[in-house]
Amino acid sequence: MKRLFWVGVGVAVGVTATRKVNELTQKATPSGIGTSLGEGLRELGAGLGAFGAEVRAGMNERSEELYAMVEDTTEIPVRPDAPASARHARAPRRGASHAR
């Protein structure tokens, strides 16, 4: 009975080791490295996008706090009339108004 138990343990360890080795060899191939690199870059891009969104939200919040403080102190409305998206719109290119 002990021998059967140890044979079973040996088979389980062998199967697990074989799967791990196959997994590592797949990751070491050029396609496996490319997949890992692509996944890493996607995660990095998502993280940078989330960071940028947090920074923009913080900037908008702080901007509103500063506008409120200046308006409360001076009693002069200082908030711009244009929406935030229009304030950050791209300027027209040089020579774009000239017809060709």
C-alpha positions, 0 to 999 in steps of 0.5 A: 500500500505504501508503494502504491501511495508513493507511485501516485505521488511520483506520478503527480509530481512528474505531471506537475513538473512536466506541465511547468516545464512546458509552460516555461518553454512556451514563454521562452519562445519568441511568440511567448515573449512577444505575448508577455511583452504585449500584455505588459505594455497593455497594462502599462498603457492602462495604468498611464491612462488611469493616472492621467485621468486622476491628474485631470480630475485633481486639476479640475477640482483644484481649479474649482477650489481656486475659482471659488476662493478668488470669487469669495475673496474679491466678489468678482466672477472669474470663471471662464465662460467657455467649457473646459473642452473648448479651453483646451482645444487645439489651435488652428494650424498655420496657413490653414485659413489660406485657400489653395 
